[in-house]
Amino acid sequence: MDRSHLLAYPEQELTTEQEQLYQRYLRRRCAHEPVAYIVGHKEFYGLDFIVDQRVLIPRPETELLVEEALQEIHQRFAAGSTPIVADVGTGSGAIPISIAVAEPRLPYIYACDISPDALEITRQNSERHHVSSRVRLLKGDLLAPLPEPVDVLLANLPYVGQDEMGDMTADVLDYEPHLALFSGPLGLDLLYRFCKDAKASGTLKRGGVMLLEIGYQQATPLTRVLQELWPQAIVHCQKDYAGWIV
């Protein structure tokens, strides 16, 4: 039941089956399992997404990535063009599905992931939010499966350094998929490869925009790499709503 129902009917008692289920949930939470995995869903950008241990739990800070993408997409529509958009490392599909729902003029958006399990969750979420015909699932490593150059390229890739494992809570370290969390000692390995591949492959169109979520200590080294690859590019780092660089 939702919160309003709970407040409206405080006298309602649990059945025996409900109480047993609650006790099982409570034991799982006491073992540090994230609530999103226990209940099987998580809210993101006003939408409800199916999640389990095959995918990373969507974080509120990633909503800023969606907002920045939508702003760019709106500007391109206003200029008379229909942008090609792709999200790489899509996980649960929270980013492309949120964009597809918020911008119905967008005919399609690519959602890429190397994990078939993650893409299955994305498929379920696409159907859940009635955008399965517009969210095109692609399996492969980073940019490899994209069939055409894009105008707006998004990526929330693994950016946690293996050196940071000791600082992480059990909720994350013991339950969320390490494939979606870690990328080398400093967390930069995949980000570096992604940027270099984007340059070498010509995936990003001339005048295109790349939007990345990165770690709070990664702005300086990543900016250096981007400016080496695209000397004429404007590189802008922005803080998320929690005050961290994104």
C-alpha positions as CSV (number, residue, x, y, z in Angstrom):
1,M,0.0,0.0,0.0
2,D,1.1,3.6,-0.5
3,R,1.8,6.1,2.3
4,S,-1.6,7.8,2.0
5,H,-3.5,4.5,2.4
6,L,-1.4,3.6,5.5
7,L,-2.2,7.0,7.1
8,A,-5.9,6.7,6.2
9,Y,-6.3,3.3,7.7
10,P,-4.0,3.0,10.8
11,E,-6.2,0.4,12.4
12,Q,-5.7,-2.1,9.6
13,E,-3.8,-5.1,10.9
14,L,-1.4,-7.4,9.0
15,T,-2.5,-10.9,8.0
16,T,-0.3,-13.8,9.2
17,E,1.1,-14.1,5.7
18,Q,1.9,-10.4,5.5
19,E,3.6,-10.4,8.9
20,Q,5.7,-13.4,7.8
21,L,6.7,-11.6,4.6
22,Y,7.6,-8.5,6.6
23,Q,9.8,-10.4,8.9
24,R,11.6,-11.9,5.9
25,Y,12.1,-8.5,4.4
26,L,13.4,-7.2,7.8
27,R,16.0,-10.0,8.0
28,R,17.2,-9.1,4.6
29,R,17.5,-5.4,5.4
30,C,19.3,-6.3,8.7
31,A,21.9,-8.1,6.5
32,H,22.3,-4.7,4.6
33,E,20.5,-5.7,1.5
34,P,19.3,-2.4,-0.2
35,V,15.6,-1.7,0.1
36,A,15.2,-1.4,-3.6
37,Y,16.3,-5.0,-4.1
38,I,14.0,-6.2,-1.4
39,V,10.9,-4.5,-2.8
40,G,12.1,-4.9,-6.4
41,H,11.7,-1.4,-7.7
42,K,13.1,2.2,-7.3
43,E,11.8,5.6,-8.2
44,F,13.8,7.7,-10.7
45,Y,12.8,10.9,-12.4
46,G,9.2,10.4,-11.3
47,L,9.0,6.9,-12.8
48,D,9.1,3.5,-11.1
49,F,11.8,1.2,-12.3
50,I,12.1,-2.6,-11.8
51,V,15.5,-3.4,-10.2
52,D,17.3,-6.4,-8.9
53,Q,20.9,-7.5,-8.3
54,R,21.5,-7.7,-12.0
55,V,21.6,-3.9,-12.2
56,L,22.8,-0.9,-10.3
57,I,20.2,0.9,-8.3
58,P,19.4,4.3,-10.0
59,R,20.7,7.3,-8.0
60,P,19.0,10.7,-7.6
61,E,22.2,12.5,-8.8
62,T,21.9,10.8,-12.2
63,E,18.6,12.7,-12.8
64,L,20.8,15.7,-13.5
65,L,22.2,13.8,-16.5
66,V,18.7,13.3,-17.8
67,E,17.9,16.9,-17.4
68,E,21.0,18.1,-19.2
69,A,20.2,15.6,-22.1
70,L,16.6,16.8,-22.3
71,Q,17.8,20.4,-22.5
72,E,20.1,19.6,-25.3
73,I,17.4,17.6,-27.1
74,H,14.9,20.4,-26.8
75,Q,17.4,22.9,-28.3
76,R,17.9,20.7,-31.3
77,F,14.2,20.2,-31.9
78,A,13.8,24.0,-31.6
79,A,16.5,24.4,-34.2
80,G,14.6,22.2,-36.6
81,S,16.6,18.9,-36.3
82,T,15.7,15.5,-34.8
83,P,18.7,14.4,-32.7
84,I,20.1,10.9,-32.6
85,V,20.6,9.9,-28.9
86,A,22.4,7.0,-27.2
87,D,23.0,5.9,-23.6
88,V,25.9,3.6,-23.1
89,G,26.1,1.4,-20.0
90,T,22.3,1.6,-19.6
91,G,21.8,-0.8,-16.7
92,S,18.2,-0.7,-15.7
93,G,17.4,1.7,-18.5
94,A,16.5,4.5,-16.2
95,I,18.3,7.2,-18.3
96,P,17.0,6.4,-21.8
97,I,13.5,5.5,-20.6
98,S,13.2,8.7,-18.7
99,I,14.3,10.6,-21.7
100,A,11.9,8.8,-24.0
101,V,8.9,9.3,-21.7
102,A,9.7,13.0,-21.2
103,E,10.3,13.7,-24.9
104,P,7.7,11.9,-27.0
105,R,9.0,13.7,-30.2
106,L,12.1,11.6,-30.0
107,P,11.5,8.7,-32.4
108,Y,14.1,6.4,-30.8
109,I,17.0,6.3,-28.4
110,Y,19.7,3.6,-28.2
111,A,20.3,1.8,-24.9
112,C,23.6,-0.1,-24.9
113,D,25.0,-2.5,-22.4
114,I,27.5,-5.4,-22.3
115,S,25.4,-7.3,-19.9
116,P,22.4,-9.3,-21.3
117,D,21.0,-9.4,-17.8
118,A,20.9,-5.6,-17.6
119,L,19.3,-5.4,-21.0
120,E,16.6,-7.8,-19.9
121,I,15.8,-5.4,-17.0
122,T,15.8,-2.5,-19.5
123,R,13.4,-4.4,-21.7
124,Q,11.0,-5.0,-18.8
125,N,11.2,-1.3,-17.8
126,S,10.7,-0.1,-21.4
127,E,7.5,-2.2,-21.6
128,R,6.4,-1.0,-18.1
129,H,6.6,2.6,-19.3
130,H,5.2,2.0,-22.8
131,V,8.3,3.0,-24.7
132,S,9.6,-0.4,-25.9
133,S,9.1,0.6,-29.5
134,R,11.4,3.6,-29.1
135,V,14.1,2.3,-26.8
136,R,16.4,0.3,-29.0
137,L,18.4,-2.3,-27.0
138,L,22.0,-3.0,-28.2
139,K,24.3,-5.6,-26.6
140,G,28.0,-5.0,-26.8
141,D,31.1,-3.3,-25.4
142,L,30.8,0.4,-25.0
143,L,30.2,2.1,-28.4
144,A,30.7,-1.0,-30.6
145,P,27.0,-1.9,-31.1
146,L,25.9,1.6,-32.2
147,P,24.9,1.5,-35.9
148,E,25.2,5.2,-36.6
149,P,26.8,8.4,-35.3
150,V,24.9,10.3,-32.6
151,D,24.2,13.9,-31.6
152,V,23.8,13.3,-27.9
153,L,25.9,10.6,-26.3
154,L,25.3,9.8,-22.6
155,A,27.2,7.4,-20.3
156,N,27.0,6.7,-16.6
157,L,29.8,4.1,-16.7
158,P,31.5,2.4,-13.8
159,Y,33.7,5.1,-12.2
160,V,34.5,3.8,-8.7
161,G,38.2,2.9,-8.1
162,Q,39.1,-0.5,-6.8
163,D,41.2,1.4,-4.3
164,E,38.0,2.8,-2.8
165,M,36.5,-0.6,-1.9
166,G,37.4,-0.3,1.7
167,D,35.4,2.9,2.0
168,M,32.2,1.5,0.6
169,T,29.1,0.5,2.7
170,A,28.0,-3.2,2.8
171,D,24.7,-2.2,1.1
172,V,26.7,-1.4,-2.1
173,L,29.7,-3.6,-1.9
174,D,28.0,-6.8,-1.0
175,Y,24.9,-6.5,-3.3
176,E,25.3,-4.2,-6.3
177,P,27.0,-5.6,-9.4
178,H,30.7,-4.9,-9.4
179,L,30.7,-4.9,-13.2
180,A,28.6,-1.7,-12.9
181,L,30.7,-0.1,-10.1
182,F,34.4,-0.6,-10.6
183,S,36.8,0.5,-13.3
184,G,40.4,0.1,-12.5
185,P,42.4,1.3,-9.5
186,L,41.2,5.0,-9.8
187,G,37.9,4.3,-11.6
188,L,39.0,5.9,-14.8
189,D,39.8,3.0,-17.0
190,L,36.4,2.7,-18.8
191,L,35.9,6.4,-19.0
192,Y,39.3,6.9,-20.7
193,R,38.6,4.0,-23.2
194,F,35.1,5.3,-23.9
195,C,36.3,8.8,-24.7
196,K,39.1,7.5,-26.9
197,D,36.8,5.1,-28.7
198,A,34.3,7.9,-29.3
199,K,37.0,10.0,-31.0
200,A,38.5,7.1,-33.0
201,S,35.2,5.7,-34.2
202,G,33.6,9.0,-35.1
203,T,30.5,8.0,-33.1
204,L,29.9,11.6,-31.9
205,K,28.8,13.8,-34.8
206,R,30.4,17.1,-35.4
207,G,28.8,19.6,-33.0
208,G,27.6,16.7,-30.9
209,V,27.4,16.6,-27.1
210,M,28.8,14.0,-24.7
211,L,27.3,13.9,-21.2
212,L,29.1,11.8,-18.5
213,E,28.6,11.1,-14.9
214,I,32.0,10.9,-13.2
215,G,33.5,10.6,-9.7
216,Y,34.2,13.7,-7.6
217,Q,38.0,13.4,-8.0
218,Q,38.0,12.7,-11.7
219,A,37.2,16.1,-13.3
220,T,40.8,17.3,-13.8
221,P,42.3,14.1,-15.3
222,L,39.2,13.5,-17.5
223,T,39.1,17.1,-18.7
224,R,42.8,16.8,-19.7
225,V,42.0,13.7,-21.8
226,L,39.0,15.2,-23.5
227,Q,40.9,18.4,-24.4
228,E,43.7,16.3,-25.9
229,L,41.1,14.3,-28.0
230,W,39.0,17.4,-29.0
231,P,41.2,20.5,-28.7
232,Q,38.3,22.8,-29.9
233,A,35.7,21.3,-27.5
234,I,34.2,23.1,-24.6
235,V,34.5,20.9,-21.5
236,H,32.2,21.8,-18.6
237,C,32.1,20.1,-15.2
238,Q,29.1,20.7,-13.0
239,K,28.1,19.8,-9.5
240,D,25.1,17.5,-8.8
241,Y,22.4,18.3,-6.4
242,A,24.5,16.9,-3.5
243,G,27.3,19.2,-4.3
244,W,29.6,16.7,-6.1
245,I,31.1,17.1,-9.5
246,V,29.1,15.3,-12.3
